[in-house]
Amino acid sequence: MDYPETGLPAVAEMTGDPLAIHHPTLAAVVADRLRQLITDGTLAPGLALNERDLGDRLKVSRTPLREAYRILAADGLVRIQPKRGAVVIEHSAADIENIFDVLAVLEGLAVRQAAERASAAELAEIAALHAQMLEGFRRQDIKAYFAASMGTHIAINRAAHNPALTASYDRLNLQVQALRYKSNLDREEWEAGVADHEHFVAALLARDGQRAEHYIRQHLVNKKSYHLRQPGADQPCSDQPRSD
């Protein structure tokens, strides 16, 4: 089972233990739903989450909702503040720059190791997810596109067979899901992102780790540059324009 909007695997599947039983608590299900709403912008950065309103809309009591807030706080998606409750985290320009810089390194390492270590079946899965992403783009279905796009990134990470890398990547990537989703609302940026994917996926499928790392790192730098150019960013971006 995957998180519908992010492509992130459910907790039991992430353990890799064949004996694990995926039986999420209500709080985990609520947290999953809130992640989706934060990702697609329904719950905007800086928004104070109203317990009564959300409880009524989600049809849950305050106990699982508060536990869900704690799960999201551990994910770095909300901040629990005295008297204000849970507030959706709003990243500063410095946060955006730092997170995307680290993600560029992590994803670069992942795609290089995937080129060396991935099985033929794993590469076939990545190719299939990429094809689904292109189909989502063709249909202009942002949600389907985004699920396949992030699924591609995550499948590449898993194909690196580096648990330490995966542990670092998952939490950090989760913190910028909303930004990565939002960039697709800009048609020009969406098209540029598709072109980036075409480059690094092709290089990976050819097992050219060096070229794949170059393209995927540039993809993350491009995403950082895009978000730092948006209104509200409190510092200029010095990165070069998007390039191949």
CORQUIBEL-V912642 format. One record per residue. PHI is phi as a letter, one per 40 degrees, with the letter a starting at -180 (* if undefined). OMEGA is omega in degrees with one decimal (* if undefined). BURIAL is 1 if it has 24 or more other ideal C-beta (glycine too) atoms within 12 Angstrom, else 0. Layout:
PHI&OMEGA&BURIAL, PHI&OMEGA&BURIAL
//
This chain:
*&-179.7&0, b&170.5&1, c&-170.7&1, d&-173.5&1, c&-172.6&1, b&-174.9&1, g&-179.6&1, c&-178.7&1, c&174.8&1, c&-171.1&0, d&-177.1&1, c&-179.4&0, c&-179.7&0, c&180.0&0, c&-177.9&0, g&-178.4&0, c&-178.5&0, c&179.2&0, c&-176.6&0, c&177.6&0, b&-180.0&0, c&179.8&0, b&-173.7&0, c&173.3&0, c&177.3&0, c&179.7&0, c&179.2&1, c&178.2&1, c&178.5&1, c&179.1&1, c&178.4&1, c&179.9&1, c&179.6&1, c&175.1&1, d&179.8&1, c&-177.7&1, c&175.5&1, c&-179.2&1, c&-175.6&1, c&174.3&1, g&176.7&1, c&172.7&0, b&-169.8&1, c&175.5&0, d&179.7&1, g&-178.2&0, c&172.5&1, c&-175.5&0, c&-178.4&1, c&-175.5&0, c&-176.0&1, c&-178.3&0, c&-179.5&0, c&178.6&1, c&178.9&0, c&-176.6&0, c&179.8&0, c&-179.6&1, g&176.8&0, b&179.1&1, c&-178.0&0, c&-176.4&0, c&178.1&0, c&179.2&1, c&178.9&1, c&176.4&1, c&176.7&1, c&177.3&1, d&-179.8&1, c&177.2&1, c&-178.6&1, c&176.1&1, c&177.8&1, c&177.2&0, c&-176.4&1, g&-178.1&1, b&176.1&1, b&175.6&1, b&178.9&1, c&-175.1&1, b&177.5&0, d&176.9&0, g&178.0&0, b&-176.6&0, g&-177.2&1, c&178.8&1, b&178.3&1, c&-176.8&1, c&177.1&1, b&-176.2&1, c&171.8&1, c&175.9&0, d&179.0&1, c&176.9&0, c&-178.4&1, c&-179.4&1, c&-177.6&1, c&-176.9&0, c&-178.5&1, c&175.4&1, c&179.9&1, c&178.2&1, c&179.0&1, c&178.7&1, c&-177.9&0, c&-179.5&1, c&175.9&1, c&177.3&1, c&-178.1&1, c&-175.9&1, c&177.9&1, c&179.2&1, c&177.2&1, c&178.2&1, c&-178.6&1, c&-166.2&0, b&-173.4&1, c&173.7&1, c&177.0&0, c&179.8&0, c&178.8&0, c&176.9&1, c&178.2&1, c&177.7&0, c&179.2&1, c&178.4&1, c&179.7&1, c&177.8&0, c&178.0&1, c&178.2&1, c&176.7&0, c&178.3&1, c&179.8&1, c&177.4&1, c&176.4&0, c&177.8&1, c&179.4&1, d&-179.6&0, c&-177.8&0, f&177.7&0, b&-173.3&0, c&-177.8&1, c&178.2&1, c&178.4&1, d&-175.0&1, c&178.8&1, d&-179.9&1, c&179.0&1, c&179.6&1, c&175.4&1, c&177.6&1, c&178.9&1, d&-176.2&1, c&176.7&1, c&175.8&1, c&179.2&1, d&-178.8&1, c&-178.6&1, c&175.4&1, c&179.9&1, f&-179.3&0, b&-175.5&1, d&179.3&0, c&177.7&0, c&-179.4&1, c&-179.1&1, c&179.2&0, c&-175.9&0, c&-172.7&1, d&-176.6&1, c&-177.5&0, c&179.6&1, c&-179.9&1, d&-175.9&1, c&-179.5&1, b&176.9&1, d&-178.4&1, c&178.7&1, c&-178.5&1, c&177.1&1, c&-175.6&1, c&-177.9&1, c&-179.5&1, c&176.3&1, c&175.0&0, c&-172.8&0, d&-178.3&0, c&179.4&0, c&177.8&1, c&179.4&1, c&179.6&0, c&177.8&1, c&177.1&1, c&179.0&1, c&176.7&0, d&-180.0&1, d&-180.0&1, d&-177.8&1, c&-173.6&1, c&176.9&1, c&178.2&1, c&179.6&1, c&178.9&1, c&-178.2&1, c&175.2&1, c&-177.1&0, f&175.2&1, c&-174.2&0, c&-178.1&1, c&-179.6&0, c&179.1&1, c&178.9&1, c&178.8&1, d&-175.4&1, c&-176.9&1, c&176.2&1, c&177.5&1, c&177.5&1, d&-179.9&1, c&175.6&1, c&178.2&1, c&178.6&1, c&177.6&1, d&-178.3&1, d&179.6&1, d&-175.8&1, c&177.9&1, c&176.2&1, c&-174.9&1, c&176.9&1, d&179.9&0, h&175.9&0, c&-171.2&0, c&174.8&0, a&-178.8&0, c&177.2&0, b&-176.4&1, b&-177.1&0, c&179.2&1, c&178.2&0, c&179.8&0, d&179.5&1, a&176.5&0, c&*&0
//
